[in-house]
Amino acid sequence: MGEPIKKKAKTEATPQWWKESVVYQIYPSSFKDDNGDGWGDIKGITSKLDYLKNLGVDIIWCSPMYKSPQADMGYDIADYKDMDPKYGTMDDIGTLFSELKKRDMKMMMDLVVNHTSNQHPWFLEAKKSKDNPKRDWYIWKAPKGTDEDGKPIPPNNWCQLLGDAKSAWEYCEETGEFYLCLFTLEQPDLNWENPDVRLAVHDIMEFWISRGACGFRMDVINLISKDQAFPDAPQNMPPGYKYQNGNEFYVNGPRMHEYLQEMYSKVLSKHDTITVGEMPGISDPKEIIRTVGSDAGELNMIFIFDIVDIDNEGKQRLTLKSFNASDMARILTKWETTMLENDGWNSLFVNNHDQPRAVSRYTDDSDEWRVKGAKLICLMQSTLAGTLYVYQGEELGMRNVPESWDPATDYKDIEAINYWAKSLELHHDNGAKLKEAKHILQKKSRDNARTPMQWTSGVNAGFSPEGVKAWMRVNDDYHQINAEAQVDTPGEAHDGGMSVYQFYRRALANRKEHKDVFVYGGYEQVGLDCEPEKVFAYVRTPRPGTDDKGFLAVLNFSAEEVKWTIPQGKEVVKWAAGNYGPEGIEKGTEGEIMLRPWEGLLGILRA
């Protein structure tokens, strides 16, 4: 895919404000309920801006709060220019923009334009008749035929992405045709082949920029161009699956680059914005540089999914595969070096609203090791090159829901609901298989990231007032893990006594203080001959022309003690930070050192 990468003699990045920024993702329904209805809202976000400013956040990105029937938690949009009453009003969002500006903070909007809600006025018009002016704003196809029961057969065999037992096509009785809906039947895909659709998207972007948005996170933006032949997908799902994954026919489709370049030319080039594209299913460096290269004229950066797909079996997300530090290092090093060598840019993320909690996925989230694990992840994320994204609760070390939760009642996400229904259908008489399915949900469900934010040890974890039932069950561990217990606890001066929040706050400040190293500097993986399956280590060097120091990061992503040798030629002056506290950094600065389970160290190198 794409043109060959032309290597550039480059080992550091070109400065831009959005490269240095720390972005904090808010999942609004679960962040803070201000009006006491059990649902997070805009006023709740505004009430916590000082908490975020104190942490070191520069930009907030809020998942969609537009008017929506909430079939997919707001990613099914019925009006792009109004707020859903569940969240508040346009006056409320105006106040949020104003309060952010007072704190020298910004807001990035979530742009969801691969699809709309089936309640959007555009779609309501489109489904009325085949000659409606809005008809070709969506993708309609005649049935392939009828089955033995006389039911219409979908145009091809693609499966839904949030319910792979279902067809990606939904039949419309009114007009006798199917419409494409890659995610859920309530989310019909827009037809980007129609220039009027693209103009409408540009108009939405200008609308929000004019109101103060500093840029956009673009939802599944690499799915907007489909192979217009709409062919059947090859067999790529487990035996017995009726429908197949059609990724190869719409991931980075034939006109995607054209559409993104048009968006840049017509809108983004006129404003100084931050843009990040959610682009699942693509990990080819040449193809990605076509989008995020400094002269690409498309997007600033994308979310590359390799690091969060690390435990997937094949194309299926709700699966489990083992991995180790070597696998993590291979992925992260690939993208650090690719971007530096080709003047592209990384997004640094290990959490978002569609992923399980990072401390549960990459480390041991038990009571014994959770704090160490959360700080280890922080140490890694804050010292790699790229724009750093922190997801709500990550700074507290929030973890996955307990194994005891009941998939039938406690899980709320449409993907989890569909998965459990399919498991019951396939394995209703197989207790072992159902137990395995429940285990996979606990490890991988999107619900893990969507439990209410844990503000206090009080009722509803401080998310909603007493006497109110939150829209989703609060994680059982909120008495132990909450912001109130972490923001001002004693011990800020010492790593070990620090809470996870305080460790993040110091790490983000350190990143900004040494931005010529951690944001813009060079990268080299080291220690490949010393326990690479357990330890991920790398050196960050200062951008040429600056007087900063180099740093060595040593990260033990294992539950074992490890003897690790400091590489020849890398002279550690002192260990500046670690997740075991002051005693943890009292180690030798040359030769062999002992790393404890889940231990991370950051050392200053002699110039």
TORTORZA-727070 format. One record per residue (C-alpha): x, y, z; residue in one letter. Coordinates in steps of 0.25 Angstrom, whole numbers, plus 5000, padded with zeros to 4 digits. Each point is the difference from the previous one (the first is absolute). Example, Ala and Ser with C-alpha at 12.3 -4.5 7.8 and 13.67 -1.06 7.14 Angstrom:
TORTORZA-727070
504949825031A/500650144998S/
end
This chain:
TORTORZA-727070
500050005000M/500550144997G/501350064995E/501349955005P/500550085012I/501150094996K/501049995012K/500450145006K/501350035008A/499250035012K/500049965014T/499250105007E/498650074998A/499650144996T/499350085011P/498550035000Q/499150035011W/499149884999W/501249915000K/500450055014E/498550005005S/499549895010V/498649964996V/499049945010Y/498949924994Q/498650025008I/498949904998Y/498950105004P/498949905004S/501049945011S/500850125004F/499150095009K/498550015002D/499750145004D/498550005000N/499849875007G/499349924989D/501149895000G/500650044987W/501350094999G/499850134994D/500750134994I/499850075014K/500749895006G/501250014991I/500150155003T/500049975015S/501249924998K/500950094992L/500950045011D/500249855003Y/500549984986L/500850135000K/500749965012N/500449864994L/500650074988G/499049994989V/500050104989D/498949944991I/498749935003I/499449914990W/498549965003C/499449884994S/498750044992P/499050095008M/499150034988Y/498649974999K/499849854999S/499149885003P/501249945007Q/500049864993A/501550015000D/500250105012M/500050124991G/500749954988Y/498749994993D/499850154997I/498650064997A/500450155000D/501550044999Y/499750155004K/499249985013D/500349935013M/499249885005D/499150055012P/500749885008K/501250085000Y/499550155000G/499850114990T/500850084990M/500150115011D/500749905009D/501049964989I/500250154998G/500350015015T/501049884999L/500850074989F/500050135008S/500549935013E/501149924992L/500550134994K/500150075014K/500949885004R/500850014987D/499449864996M/499449964987K/498949904995M/500149904989M/498649954994M/499749864996D/499650004985L/499249874997V/499750014985V/500249864995N/498549985004H/498950075006T/498849965009S/498849934993N/499350125006Q/500850114994H/499050084991P/500949974988W/499749855001F/498650025004L/499950074986E/500849904993A/499249885004K/498750064995K/500249964985S/501049974990K/499950134993D/500150095013N/501150114999P/500749945012K/500049854995R/501450004995D/500550065013W/500149865005Y/500349864993I/498949924995W/500049874992K/498949914995A/499949865007P/500949894993K/498749915000G/499249935010T/500249885009D/499249885001E/499150075010D/499850114990G/500850105008K/500950104993P/501549964999I/501050115003P/500850064989P/501349945005N/500549915012N/500650115008W/499850005015C/499750115010Q/501250055007L/499350005014L/499249874998G/500749914990D/498949905001A/499150104992K/500150064986S/500550134997A/498850034992W/498650035005E/498849984992Y/499050124998C/498649964998E/499650144995E/500849994987T/500449854999G/501550035001E/501149985010F/500850115006Y/501549985005L/500250015015C/501449955003L/499850025015F/498649985004T/498650014993L/499850135007E/501350064993Q/499850014985P/501350034993D/500150134992L/500350004985N/501350084999W/499949984985E/499050115000N/500650145000P/498850055008D/500449915012V/501450055000R/499650155000L/499049975011A/501249945008V/500850124997H/498950095005D/499949935013I/501550025002M/499950154998E/498850015009F/500849945012W/501350074997I/499350135000S/499549975014R/501349975005G/500449864997A/501549984998C/499949884991G/499449874998F/500149855004R/499549934988M/499249875003D/500349884990V/500450114990I/500849894991N/498649934998L/499450114992I/500449954986S/499449864996K/500449924988D/498850034991Q/499949864995A/499649965014F/500549864998P/499849885009D/501249985011A/500849875000P/499849915011Q/500750065012N/499149975012M/500049875008P/499249894994P/498550015001G/500050154999Y/499050044989K/500650144998Y/501550044998Q/500850125003N/500150094988G/501150095005N/500849984987E/498950074992F/499950135009Y/501250025009V/500850114993N/499149994988G/500350044986P/499650155002R/500450025015M/501250084997H/499350094990E/498950035010Y/500950035011L/500950094991Q/498750074996E/499650025015M/501450065002Y/499950094988S/498650055003K/500050015015V/501249965008L/501150084992S/499350135004K/500149975015H/501149965010D/499449885005T/500349865006I/499549884993T/500049855003V/499449904992G/499549875006E/500549904989M/499849855004P/500549894992G/501250074994I/501449985004S/500850024987D/501050115002P/500050054986K/498550015000E/500050075013I/501150104997I/499150044988R/499050055010T/500950065011V/501350044993G/500350155002S/499750034986D/498849904998A/498950115001G/499149905007E/500149985015L/501050045012N/500049855005M/499149885001I/499749905011F/500849874995I/499449885007F/501149915000D/500350025015I/498549975004V/499949894990D/501249935006I/499149895007D/499049984989N/499949874992E/499950044986G/498950104996K/499249975012Q/500150105012R/499349925010L/501049895001T/501349985009L/501449984995K/501250005009S/501250104998F/501250055007N/500950125001A/500749974987S/498750014992D/499750135007M/501450054996A/499949954986R/498750084998I/500450135007L/501450004994T/499549984986K/499150135001W/501050085008E/501149984989T/499050014988T/499550135004M/501450065004L/500649954987E/498950054991N/499550135006D/498749945005G/499350015013W/499649905011N/498849995009S/500449945014L/498849925005F/499749875008V/498650035005N/498850064994N/498549985000H/500049874992D/501149935007Q/500249935013P/500850075011R/501550014997A/500449965014V/499249874999S/500549974986R/501550035000Y/500349975015T/499449935013D/498850085005D/499949925013S/500050095013D/501549965002E/500550054987W/499050104994R/500750125004V/501349964995K/499449954987G/499350144998A/501250085003K/500849904990L/499150044989I/500150145003C/501550005000L/499949944986M/499050094994Q/500650135006S/501449974994T/499649964986L/499950094988A/498650044995G/498850085005T/499649935013L/498649965002Y/499549975014V/498649935002Y/499150045012Q/500449925012G/501349954994E/500750115009E/499449935012L/500349854996G/498649974998M/499949854996R/499049904993N/498749965006V/500049885010P/499849864994E/498749995009S/499350094991W/498849944992D/500150024985P/498449995000A/499850125009T/501350085003D/500650024986Y/499350114992K/500950014987D/499349954987I/501249924996E/500049935013A/498549985000I/500149944986N/501249915003Y/499349945013W/498749984992A/500949934989K/500749915011S/498749965006L/499449964986E/501349924997L/500349945013H/498850005009H/500249865004D/501550015002N/500450065013G/501550014997A/499850084988K/499150105007L/501050015011K/501150034989E/499150104994A/499750075013K/501550005003H/500350074986I/498950115003L/500750035013Q/501350014993K/499750074988K/498650075000S/499850144997R/499250015013D/501350005008N/500350144995A/498650055002R/499749985015T/499850135007P/501250085004M/500449985014Q/500150145007W/499849965014T/499849885010S/498550055002G/498749954994V/500149984985N/501550035001A/499650155000G/499649984985F/498550025003S/499350065013P/499549905011E/498749944997G/500250004985V/500349884992K/501150024990A/499849954986W/501049905001M/500549925012R/501250075007V/501249915001N/500049935014D/501450055004D/499750155001Y/500150005015H/501549974997Q/500350074987I/499450144998N/500550144997A/499850055014E/500949905006A/501150044990Q/500150144997V/500550065013D/500549885007T/501450015007P/501249964994G/500150084987E/501550025002A/500349854999H/499649914989D/499649885009G/499150095009G/499350064988M/498749964995S/499849974986V/499450134997Y/501250075006Q/500949924992F/499350034987Y/500050155004R/501550005002R/500349924988A/499250094991L/500750125006A/501349934998N/499649974985R/499750154998K/501350045007E/500849914991H/499250014987K/501250014992D/500349865004V/498749935003F/499150074989V/501050044989Y/501349925003G/500649874994G/499749865004Y/500849875001E/499649875005Q/501049935009V/500349885008G/499549904989L/501049905005D/499550005014C/498749945004E/499250074988P/498849925003E/499850065014K/500750144999V/499850114990F/501150105000A/500350124991Y/500850135000V/499550144997R/501050104995T/499850154999P/499650084988R/501350054993P/500350145004G/499449995014T/500749985013D/499249905006D/500449865005K/499849864995G/499149905008F/500049855001L/498749935003A/500049865005V/498649935002L/499849875005N/498749954995F/500049875007S/499649945014A/501449955002E/501350065006E/501050024988V/501550025000K/500250114989W/501350064995T/500250144996I/500550014986P/501450034997Q/500250154996G/498750045008K/500650075012E/498950025011V/500350125008V/498849975010K/498749945000W/499050125000A/498749935002A/499449865002G/498749945004N/500549935013Y/500350135007G/501350065005P/500649875004E/499749954986G/500950094993I/501249975010E/500649914990K/501349994993G/500350084988T/500849904992E/500149864997G/498949915006E/498850045007I/498849935006M/498650034996L/498849965009R/498749964994P/499350114992W/501250105003E/500350124991G/501250095001L/500350134993L/501550035000G/500750134996I/501249974990L/501350075000R/500150104988A/
end
